[in-house]
């Protein structure tokens, strides 16, 4: 499924992978972490660790445990953004999914890419009969503002929940969105 949005940016669900795709994900992850984002990695992340992480994610995509969307710059044919819908949840939670790892390359921010990824992911979740989505993000971050703008509801903040890549503690805000 493809959705063309802002000019040369294409949003699509990734179902098949190759070495170029993995390399793009590694490059994107290194850009995000080196930019200071708290997305599960510390600043000493290297290509091998990022490669290992994305191979694990892509294996879960193949097992249909994760729906993976990408934003692709059609001029360079590079992946410049991504988000995951984690659907492999306990049996008593068939109605919900978790949104994770919203990443947009620093050179492509403030173009509406994250919002387009999120909107597309919500449509897919609805088609999958998911009525509740949950996510967490750094409190008062640009992503925090995006989720509020897109109608997500704050559950609450947990102080010192995670660390920025430099080791500084950060607060995390949990959000949910009803899709019904």
RODO-884993 format. One record per residue: chain; residue number from 0; residue in three letters; x, z, y of N, C-alpha, C in turn. Coordinates in pm, 1 decimal, always signed. Layout:
ATOM   cadena   num   residuo         nu         nw         nv        cau        caw        cav         cu         cw         cv
ATOM        A   NUM       ALA          X          Z          Y          X          Z          Y          X          Z          Y
...
//
This chain:
ATOM   cadena   num   residuo         nu         nw         nv        cau        caw        cav         cu         cw         cv
ATOM        A     0       UNK      +84.9       +0.0     -117.9       +0.0       +0.0       +0.0      +89.4       +0.0     +124.2
ATOM        A     1       UNK      +60.7      -85.8     +218.6     +140.7      -96.2     +340.8      +51.7      -76.5     +461.6
ATOM        A     2       UNK     +108.4      -13.6     +561.0      +40.2       -6.1     +689.8     +143.3      -40.3     +795.6
ATOM        A     3       UNK     +117.9     -141.6     +871.2     +203.8     -177.4     +982.9     +159.9      -93.9    +1100.9
ATOM        A     4       UNK     +251.4      -33.0    +1170.3     +208.2      +43.0    +1286.8     +283.4       -1.9    +1410.8
ATOM        A     5       UNK     +383.8      +62.0    +1450.1     +450.2      +39.0    +1577.4     +553.7      -74.2    +1568.3
ATOM        A     6       UNK     +510.5     -197.2    +1588.4     +604.4     -308.6    +1596.3     +680.3     -334.2    +1468.5
ATOM        A     7       UNK     +806.2     -290.8    +1465.6     +892.2     -321.6    +1351.8     +901.9     -206.8    +1251.7
ATOM        A     8       UNK     +805.9     -115.6    +1253.0     +806.1       -3.6    +1158.1     +694.4      -24.2    +1056.5
ATOM        A     9       UNK     +729.2      -11.2     +931.0     +635.2      -27.2     +821.1     +626.2     +104.5     +745.0
ATOM        A    10       UNK     +505.0     +152.7     +721.6     +482.4     +273.0     +641.3     +434.0     +226.3     +504.9
ATOM        A    11       UNK     +497.7     +274.9     +398.4     +455.8     +236.3     +264.8     +484.1     +347.7     +165.1
ATOM        A    12       UNK     +409.0     +343.8      +56.2     +433.6     +436.6      -53.2     +546.4     +379.7     -138.0
ATOM        A    13       UNK     +645.0     +462.7     -165.8     +758.7     +419.7     -246.5     +728.1     +447.5     -392.9
ATOM        A    14       UNK     +731.5     +343.9     -472.8     +703.7     +359.1     -616.3     +822.4     +318.1     -700.9
ATOM        A    15       UNK     +904.8     +227.7     -648.8    +1022.2     +181.3     -722.9    +1146.9     +209.8     -640.6
ATOM        A    16       UNK    +1254.0     +242.9     -710.0    +1377.3     +278.6     -639.9    +1492.9     +192.1     -685.1
ATOM        A    17       UNK    +1596.3     +194.6     -602.8    +1722.0     +128.9     -635.6    +1832.5     +202.8     -560.3
ATOM        A    18       UNK    +1955.8     +161.8     -575.7    +2068.2     +231.3     -511.9    +2061.2     +227.3     -360.2
ATOM        A    19       UNK    +2008.1     +119.1     -303.5    +1995.9     +109.3     -157.8    +1898.1     +213.4     -105.5
ATOM        A    20       UNK    +1787.7     +232.2     -175.6    +1687.4     +331.7     -135.6    +1750.1     +470.8     -135.6
ATOM        A    21       UNK    +1821.2     +504.4     -242.0    +1884.3     +636.3     -250.6    +1986.7     +652.9     -139.8
ATOM        A    22       UNK    +2064.7     +551.0     -113.2    +2163.7     +557.6       -4.5    +2096.7     +579.5     +130.8
ATOM        A    23       UNK    +1983.5     +513.3     +153.4    +1909.1     +532.8     +278.3    +1860.7     +677.1     +290.9
ATOM        A    24       UNK    +1809.4     +733.7     +181.4    +1763.0     +872.4     +182.8    +1878.8     +968.6     +211.1
ATOM        A    25       UNK    +1993.2     +942.9     +150.5    +2111.3    +1027.7     +172.5    +2151.8    +1022.5     +319.2
ATOM        A    26       UNK    +2159.7     +902.6     +374.3    +2197.0     +884.6     +515.4    +2097.1     +955.2     +607.8
ATOM        A    27       UNK    +1968.6     +941.1     +578.6    +1864.0    +1005.9     +658.0    +1877.9    +1158.4     +651.8
ATOM        A    28       UNK    +1899.1    +1211.5     +534.4    +1912.2    +1356.3     +516.9    +2033.3    +1410.0     +591.8
ATOM        A    29       UNK    +2145.6    +1343.3     +580.4    +2265.8    +1387.1     +652.2    +2243.0    +1384.3     +803.1
ATOM        A    30       UNK    +2174.8    +1282.5     +853.0    +2143.3    +1273.2     +995.8    +2058.0    +1391.6    +1040.0
ATOM        A    31       UNK    +1956.6    +1424.3     +961.8    +1863.6    +1532.5     +995.7    +1935.9    +1667.1     +996.2
ATOM        A    32       UNK    +2010.5    +1694.4     +890.6    +2078.0    +1824.6     +877.4    +2187.7    +1838.7     +982.9
ATOM        A    33       UNK    +2262.7    +1733.7    +1006.3    +2367.7    +1739.6    +1109.8    +2308.8    +1754.2    +1249.0
ATOM        A    34       UNK    +2181.0    +1716.2    +1263.8    +2110.9    +1735.2    +1389.9    +2054.6    +1875.7    +1406.2
ATOM        A    35       UNK    +2072.3    +1960.2    +1303.7    +2032.4    +2099.8    +1315.2    +1898.3    +2136.0    +1255.7
ATOM        A    36       UNK    +1831.3    +2042.9    +1187.6    +1697.7    +2071.7    +1133.7    +1706.8    +2158.8    +1008.5
ATOM        A    37       UNK    +1614.8    +2252.9     +999.5    +1604.6    +2339.9     +882.5    +1513.1    +2272.2     +780.9
ATOM        A    38       UNK    +1572.3    +2198.4     +689.9    +1495.6    +2125.7     +588.1    +1547.6    +2156.4     +447.2
ATOM        A    39       UNK    +1605.4    +2275.6     +431.5    +1647.5    +2317.4     +299.2    +1795.5    +2304.8     +270.0
ATOM        A    40       UNK    +1873.7    +2256.8     +365.7    +2016.1    +2237.0     +343.2    +2097.6    +2304.1     +453.6
ATOM        A    41       UNK    +2221.6    +2336.5     +421.0    +2313.0    +2394.0     +519.7    +2404.4    +2283.6     +571.1
ATOM        A    42       UNK    +2478.0    +2312.8     +680.3    +2556.8    +2207.0     +743.8    +2673.1    +2157.5     +657.7
ATOM        A    43       UNK    +2706.5    +2228.5     +551.7    +2813.6    +2180.0     +463.6    +2762.0    +2080.4     +358.7
ATOM        A    44       UNK    +2637.0    +2035.5     +375.2    +2582.7    +1936.8     +281.8    +2673.9    +1814.8     +277.7
ATOM        A    45       UNK    +2687.5    +1758.6     +158.7    +2766.7    +1636.6     +145.2    +2681.4    +1528.5      +78.9
ATOM        A    46       UNK    +2736.2    +1409.8      +70.8    +2660.8    +1297.6      +13.6    +2619.3    +1323.9     -130.4
ATOM        A    47       UNK    +2708.4    +1388.3     -206.8    +2678.3    +1414.4     -347.2    +2556.6    +1505.9     -361.4
ATOM        A    48       UNK    +2548.9    +1612.7     -281.4    +2435.4    +1705.7     -288.2    +2306.5    +1636.1     -244.2
ATOM        A    49       UNK    +2313.3    +1556.7     -139.0    +2195.0    +1483.7      -93.0    +2151.2    +1380.8     -197.6
ATOM        A    50       UNK    +2247.3    +1314.2     -258.8    +2219.2    +1216.1     -364.2    +2149.1    +1284.3     -481.7
ATOM        A    51       UNK    +2199.8    +1400.6     -521.5    +2140.2    +1478.0     -631.4    +1996.1    +1517.9     -597.1
ATOM        A    52       UNK    +1975.1    +1566.5     -474.8    +1841.4    +1606.2     -431.8    +1744.7    +1488.7     -441.0
ATOM        A    53       UNK    +1783.1    +1373.4     -385.7    +1691.4    +1259.8     -383.1    +1667.4    +1201.7     -522.0
ATOM        A    54       UNK    +1766.2    +1208.4     -608.2    +1742.4    +1163.8     -745.9    +1640.1    +1252.7     -814.9
ATOM        A    55       UNK    +1643.1    +1383.9     -786.0    +1542.9    +1476.0     -839.8    +1403.5    +1441.7     -785.6
ATOM        A    56       UNK    +1395.0    +1415.8     -655.6    +1266.1    +1379.1     -594.6    +1215.2    +1249.0     -655.2
ATOM        A    57       UNK    +1301.1    +1150.5     -665.7    +1259.0    +1020.4     -717.3    +1217.2    +1028.3     -864.3
ATOM        A    58       UNK    +1277.5    +1118.2     -940.4    +1233.2    +1139.8    -1078.8    +1090.4    +1195.5    -1079.5
ATOM        A    59       UNK    +1060.0    +1284.6     -986.0     +924.0    +1341.0     -976.7     +823.9    +1235.7     -928.8
ATOM        A    60       UNK     +869.4    +1141.0     -847.1     +783.3    +1029.8     -806.7     +746.7     +947.4     -930.7
ATOM        A    61       UNK     +845.3     +918.6    -1013.6     +821.8     +840.9    -1135.6     +727.7     +914.9    -1231.3
ATOM        A    62       UNK     +734.8    +1049.2    -1230.9     +649.1    +1131.8    -1316.9     +511.8    +1156.7    -1254.5
ATOM        A    63       UNK     +490.7    +1099.5    -1136.5     +364.4    +1113.7    -1062.0     +335.9    +1259.8    -1023.9
ATOM        A    64       UNK     +442.9    +1332.0     -990.7     +431.4    +1469.2     -942.7     +441.2    +1475.2     -790.2
ATOM        A    65       UNK     +495.1    +1368.6     -731.8     +511.9    +1357.4     -586.5     +470.8    +1217.3     -543.0
ATOM        A    66       UNK     +397.0    +1210.0     -433.1     +371.9    +1082.4     -365.8     +471.2    +1078.3     -250.1
ATOM        A    67       UNK     +549.3     +972.5     -242.5     +655.8     +961.8     -142.3     +628.4     +844.6      -49.8
ATOM        A    68       UNK     +611.7     +875.5      +78.4     +595.0     +770.7     +178.8     +725.0     +751.2     +253.3
ATOM        A    69       UNK     +747.5     +627.9     +293.3     +865.0     +597.6     +375.7     +821.7     +521.0     +499.7
ATOM        A    70       UNK     +900.6     +537.6     +603.6     +890.4     +454.0     +723.0    +1015.4     +368.0     +720.7
ATOM        A    71       UNK     +994.7     +238.7     +728.8    +1106.5     +145.7     +718.5    +1117.4      +64.3     +847.4
ATOM        A    72       UNK    +1238.3      +54.4     +898.9    +1265.7      -33.4    +1013.1    +1283.3     -173.7     +955.9
ATOM        A    73       UNK    +1188.4     -260.9     +984.2    +1192.3     -394.1     +923.6    +1306.3     -480.5     +978.4
ATOM        A    74       UNK    +1361.1     -444.5    +1093.0    +1474.2     -520.2    +1147.4    +1602.2     -494.1    +1068.2
ATOM        A    75       UNK    +1626.1     -368.3    +1034.1    +1747.2     -333.5     +959.0    +1720.1     -317.4     +809.4
ATOM        A    76       UNK    +1592.0     -313.0     +771.6    +1548.8     -289.4     +633.7    +1595.9     -153.3     +582.2
ATOM        A    77       UNK    +1607.8      -55.9     +672.4    +1652.0      +79.6     +638.4    +1534.2     +176.8     +642.7
ATOM        A    78       UNK    +1539.5     +277.2     +557.1    +1442.5     +386.6     +561.5    +1481.9     +478.2     +676.5
ATOM        A    79       UNK    +1387.5     +499.7     +768.7    +1416.4     +580.6     +886.8    +1324.4     +702.8     +894.9
ATOM        A    80       UNK    +1238.5     +718.6     +794.8    +1151.5     +834.8     +790.1    +1089.8     +848.8     +653.2
ATOM        A    81       UNK    +1046.4     +970.8     +622.3     +982.9     +995.9     +493.2     +900.6    +1123.6     +499.0
ATOM        A    82       UNK     +807.2    +1135.6     +406.2     +730.3    +1258.4     +385.4     +681.2    +1257.8     +240.4
ATOM        A    83       UNK     +665.4    +1378.7     +185.5     +621.8    +1392.4      +46.6     +487.0    +1462.2      +38.7
ATOM        A    84       UNK     +407.1    +1419.5      -57.6     +285.4    +1489.2      -95.3     +310.2    +1540.7     -236.6
ATOM        A    85       UNK     +327.6    +1671.6     -248.0     +356.5    +1732.6     -377.1     +224.1    +1765.7     -445.2
ATOM        A    86       UNK     +198.4    +1697.8     -556.1      +68.4    +1709.2     -623.2      +76.8    +1778.3     -758.3
ATOM        A    87       UNK     +194.6    +1817.2     -802.3     +213.4    +1884.8     -930.7     +196.3    +2035.3     -910.2
ATOM        A    88       UNK      +70.4    +2077.6     -902.3      +37.0    +2216.7     -874.4      -32.9    +2278.2     -995.8
ATOM        A    89       UNK      -49.4    +2411.3     -996.2     -116.1    +2476.3    -1109.6     -255.3    +2419.7    -1136.3
ATOM        A    90       UNK     -300.6    +2437.6    -1259.2     -427.4    +2382.7    -1305.4     -546.0    +2430.9    -1223.1
ATOM        A    91       UNK     -536.0    +2549.6    -1163.4     -648.8    +2602.1    -1085.5     -647.5    +2554.7     -940.5
ATOM        A    92       UNK     -561.4    +2455.4     -908.9     -553.0    +2404.1     -773.0     -557.9    +2250.6     -768.8
ATOM        A    93       UNK     -652.5    +2190.4     -839.6     -657.5    +2043.7     -842.2     -703.3    +1983.3     -709.6
ATOM        A    94       UNK     -758.4    +2064.0     -623.6     -816.6    +2018.5     -496.9     -715.7    +2015.7     -382.3
ATOM        A    95       UNK     -592.7    +2061.6     -404.4     -499.1    +2070.8     -293.0     -363.9    +2009.6     -325.8
ATOM        A    96       UNK     -282.6    +1993.5     -219.5     -145.9    +1942.4     -232.3      -61.9    +2001.2     -119.7
ATOM        A    97       UNK      +68.4    +1998.0     -139.1     +162.8    +2046.1      -38.2     +232.0    +1927.7      +28.9
ATOM        A    98       UNK     +245.2    +1935.8     +158.9     +318.7    +1834.9     +236.2     +459.4    +1889.9     +256.2
ATOM        A    99       UNK     +560.1    +1806.5     +230.5     +698.6    +1854.2     +238.3     +793.6    +1745.8     +288.8
ATOM        A   100       UNK     +905.1    +1792.2     +339.1    +1019.0    +1708.2     +379.3     +980.4    +1590.9     +470.3
ATOM        A   101       UNK     +913.8    +1624.1     +581.0     +888.1    +1523.3     +684.8    +1020.3    +1504.1     +759.2
ATOM        A   102       UNK    +1079.7    +1387.3     +744.1    +1208.1    +1356.8     +806.9    +1197.5    +1226.0     +883.9
ATOM        A   103       UNK    +1245.4    +1226.9    +1007.8    +1254.5    +1103.0    +1086.5    +1393.7    +1099.0    +1148.1
ATOM        A   104       UNK    +1462.2     +988.0    +1128.9    +1598.4     +970.9    +1180.0    +1601.7     +996.9    +1330.6
ATOM        A   105       UNK    +1706.9    +1061.2    +1376.6    +1716.9    +1099.4    +1518.2    +1707.4     +980.8    +1613.8
ATOM        A   106       UNK    +1748.2     +863.4    +1571.6    +1741.9     +744.3    +1658.3    +1601.4     +687.0    +1671.3
ATOM        A   107       UNK    +1507.3     +737.3    +1590.9    +1372.2     +680.9    +1588.9    +1264.6     +784.0    +1621.2
ATOM        A   108       UNK    +1304.9     +893.0    +1682.7    +1207.5     +998.0    +1714.1    +1127.7     +962.6    +1838.6
ATOM        A   109       UNK    +1011.7    +1026.7    +1851.0     +921.6    +1013.0    +1965.3     +862.2     +872.6    +1975.3
ATOM        A   110       UNK     +847.4     +807.4    +1860.1     +785.9     +674.4    +1853.7     +654.0     +677.5    +1776.7
ATOM        A   111       UNK     +610.8     +796.9    +1736.5     +486.7     +809.1    +1660.7     +503.1     +790.8    +1511.3
ATOM        A   112       UNK     +627.1     +785.4    +1462.7     +651.2     +760.9    +1320.0     +603.8     +878.4    +1235.0
ATOM        A   113       UNK     +638.4    +1000.6    +1274.8     +596.5    +1118.8    +1197.6     +444.1    +1128.2    +1192.6
ATOM        A   114       UNK     +379.9    +1102.3    +1304.7     +233.4    +1107.2    +1307.8     +173.4    +1000.5    +1215.7
ATOM        A   115       UNK     +230.7     +881.1    +1215.9     +182.1     +774.7    +1127.0     +202.7     +810.8     +980.0
ATOM        A   116       UNK     +318.5     +866.5     +947.6     +343.4     +911.2     +810.9     +240.0    +1015.1     +768.7
ATOM        A   117       UNK     +215.3    +1111.2     +856.6     +120.5    +1218.5     +826.9      -20.7    +1164.7     +808.3
ATOM        A   118       UNK      -64.0    +1077.6     +897.3     -198.1    +1019.9     +886.5     -214.7     +941.5     +756.5
ATOM        A   119       UNK     -113.8     +864.9     +722.4     -119.8     +785.8     +599.4     -123.1     +877.7     +477.4
ATOM        A   120       UNK      -45.0     +985.2     +481.6      -42.2    +1080.0     +371.1     -178.1    +1149.2     +353.9
ATOM        A   121       UNK     -242.2    +1180.2     +465.2     -375.0    +1241.3     +459.4     -477.4    +1145.9     +396.3
ATOM        A   122       UNK     -468.2    +1017.2     +426.7     -557.8     +918.1     +365.8     -536.6     +910.0     +214.6
ATOM        A   123       UNK     -412.2     +910.6     +173.7     -381.4     +907.5      +30.4     -436.0    +1032.5      -37.0
ATOM        A   124       UNK     -417.1    +1148.4      +27.0     -467.2    +1274.5      -29.7     -618.8    +1268.3      -46.8
ATOM        A   125       UNK     -688.3    +1214.3      +50.7     -834.9    +1200.4      +39.9     -872.6    +1111.2      -77.8
ATOM        A   126       UNK     -803.1     +999.3      -93.7     -831.0     +908.1     -205.5     -805.2     +975.8     -339.7
ATOM        A   127       UNK     -712.7    +1073.1     -339.6     -681.2    +1147.0     -461.4     -774.7    +1267.3     -480.4
ATOM        A   128       UNK     -875.2    +1276.9     -393.5     -973.4    +1386.8     -398.7     -911.8    +1523.5     -367.9
ATOM        A   129       UNK     -809.0    +1522.5     -284.8     -749.5    +1647.7     -236.3     -824.8    +1686.4     -110.0
ATOM        A   130       UNK     -874.3    +1809.1     -106.2     -952.3    +1852.9       +9.7     -877.4    +1952.7      +97.7
ATOM        A   131       UNK     -762.0    +1999.2      +50.4     -684.3    +2097.3     +125.5     -535.9    +2064.1     +117.0
ATOM        A   132       UNK     -472.2    +2055.5     +234.3     -327.9    +2034.5     +239.7     -263.2    +2156.2     +304.3
ATOM        A   133       UNK     -142.2    +2189.2     +259.5      -67.3    +2303.8     +309.8      +75.5    +2257.8     +339.4
ATOM        A   134       UNK     +134.4    +2314.1     +444.9     +274.2    +2285.5     +476.1     +333.1    +2400.8     +555.8
ATOM        A   135       UNK     +465.5    +2398.6     +567.5     +532.5    +2494.7     +654.7     +638.4    +2422.3     +735.2
ATOM        A   136       UNK     +667.7    +2476.7     +854.0     +769.1    +2417.5     +941.3     +827.8    +2525.3    +1031.2
ATOM        A   137       UNK     +937.9    +2492.7    +1094.4    +1002.1    +2587.0    +1186.3     +907.3    +2615.0    +1303.4
ATOM        A   138       UNK     +887.1    +2742.7    +1332.1     +799.2    +2785.6    +1440.4     +846.2    +2727.7    +1574.4
ATOM        A   139       UNK     +751.7    +2675.3    +1650.8     +776.9    +2619.1    +1785.1     +871.1    +2499.3    +1786.7
ATOM        A   140       UNK     +883.8    +2430.5    +1674.8     +964.8    +2308.7    +1667.8     +880.3    +2189.5    +1711.6
ATOM        A   141       UNK     +942.4    +2073.7    +1732.0     +862.1    +1952.8    +1759.3     +761.3    +1924.4    +1647.5
ATOM        A   142       UNK     +798.9    +1950.9    +1522.7     +705.9    +1929.5    +1411.0     +586.6    +2024.5    +1423.0
ATOM        A   143       UNK     +610.9    +2146.3    +1463.7     +504.8    +2245.9    +1484.6     +401.9    +2189.5    +1583.1
ATOM        A   144       UNK     +450.5    +2134.8    +1693.6     +361.5    +2075.8    +1794.8     +285.7    +1955.5    +1738.0
ATOM        A   145       UNK     +351.0    +1874.9    +1657.2     +286.6    +1758.4    +1595.6     +170.2    +1801.4    +1506.9
ATOM        A   146       UNK     +192.1    +1901.2    +1423.9      +85.6    +1944.7    +1332.9      -33.7    +1999.5    +1410.1
ATOM        A   147       UNK       -8.4    +2073.4    +1515.3     -118.8    +2122.2    +1599.1     -196.2    +2004.8    +1658.3
ATOM        A   148       UNK     -123.3    +1905.7    +1711.1     -184.9    +1786.7    +1771.3     -271.6    +1711.5    +1670.0
ATOM        A   149       UNK     -229.4    +1713.5    +1544.2     -300.2    +1639.3    +1439.3     -409.9    +1720.8    +1371.1
ATOM        A   150       UNK     -444.9    +1834.9    +1428.4     -558.8    +1910.4    +1378.7     -530.5    +2009.8    +1268.3
ATOM        A   151       UNK     -404.7    +2040.0    +1242.3     -369.6    +2139.1    +1142.0     -392.4    +2278.6    +1199.8
ATOM        A   152       UNK     -428.4    +2372.3    +1114.2     -457.3    +2510.7    +1154.3     -342.1    +2602.1    +1112.9
ATOM        A   153       UNK     -304.9    +2692.2    +1204.2     -197.2    +2787.7    +1176.9     -251.0    +2901.6    +1090.2
ATOM        A   154       UNK     -179.1    +2932.0     +984.2     -208.9    +3048.1     +901.5     -135.8    +3168.6     +958.7
ATOM        A   155       UNK       -7.5    +3148.2     +991.1      +72.8    +3256.1    +1047.1     +220.6    +3223.8    +1042.1
ATOM        A   156       UNK     +298.4    +3312.1    +1103.9     +443.5    +3295.9    +1111.9     +511.6    +3402.0    +1025.1
ATOM        A   157       UNK     +622.0    +3363.6     +965.4     +704.8    +3457.9     +891.1     +841.7    +3459.1     +958.9
ATOM        A   158       UNK     +878.0    +3570.4    +1024.5    +1008.0    +3577.0    +1091.8    +1123.1    +3569.4     +991.0
ATOM        A   159       UNK    +1232.1    +3507.9    +1032.8    +1355.7    +3501.6     +952.5    +1332.0    +3446.8     +811.4
ATOM        A   160       UNK    +1241.5    +3354.5     +797.9    +1203.8    +3300.1     +667.3    +1313.1    +3211.9     +608.8
ATOM        A   161       UNK    +1376.6    +3133.4     +693.6    +1478.4    +3038.8     +647.7    +1594.8    +3040.7     +745.7
ATOM        A   162       UNK    +1691.3    +2954.2     +720.8    +1807.1    +2941.9     +808.0    +1818.7    +2799.6     +860.2
ATOM        A   163       UNK    +1863.7    +2788.5     +983.6    +1906.0    +2658.3    +1033.7    +2036.0    +2622.5     +961.2
ATOM        A   164       UNK    +2079.2    +2496.7     +963.3    +2201.4    +2457.7     +893.7    +2325.7    +2537.9     +934.9
ATOM        A   165       UNK    +2325.2    +2590.0    +1057.5    +2442.0    +2667.9    +1102.0    +2436.7    +2814.3    +1058.2
ATOM        A   166       UNK    +2331.9    +2853.0     +986.5    +2320.0    +2989.4     +936.8    +2234.9    +3081.4    +1022.2
ATOM        A   167       UNK    +2187.7    +3033.9    +1137.4    +2101.4    +3113.3    +1224.4    +1961.8    +3124.1    +1163.2
ATOM        A   168       UNK    +1905.0    +3245.1    +1155.5    +1770.3    +3260.1    +1099.9    +1664.4    +3192.3    +1187.7
ATOM        A   169       UNK    +1558.6    +3144.4    +1122.4    +1447.2    +3085.8    +1196.9    +1315.1    +3131.5    +1136.7
ATOM        A   170       UNK    +1216.9    +3138.3    +1222.8    +1081.3    +3172.5    +1183.1    +1013.2    +3047.1    +1128.8
ATOM        A   171       UNK     +924.0    +3066.5    +1033.4     +849.7    +2956.2     +974.1     +700.6    +2979.2     +995.6
ATOM        A   172       UNK     +629.7    +2871.8    +1029.9     +485.8    +2876.4    +1045.4     +420.4    +2801.1     +930.8
ATOM        A   173       UNK     +320.0    +2863.2     +869.0     +242.6    +2797.8     +764.0     +116.5    +2738.8     +825.3
ATOM        A   174       UNK      +82.4    +2617.6     +783.1      -34.9    +2544.3     +830.6     -118.7    +2499.4     +711.8
ATOM        A   175       UNK     -247.2    +2473.0     +740.4     -332.3    +2408.7     +641.3     -423.8    +2310.6     +714.1
ATOM        A   176       UNK     -477.8    +2216.5     +636.5     -575.6    +2123.7     +691.2     -679.6    +2093.5     +583.7
ATOM        A   177       UNK     -806.0    +2115.1     +619.8     -916.3    +2075.3     +532.0     -944.8    +1927.9     +557.2
ATOM        A   178       UNK     -955.3    +1852.3     +450.4     -976.8    +1708.4     +463.3    -1122.1    +1669.8     +442.2
ATOM        A   179       UNK    -1209.2    +1764.5     +415.8    -1349.9    +1733.8     +393.0    -1422.8    +1716.1     +524.6
//
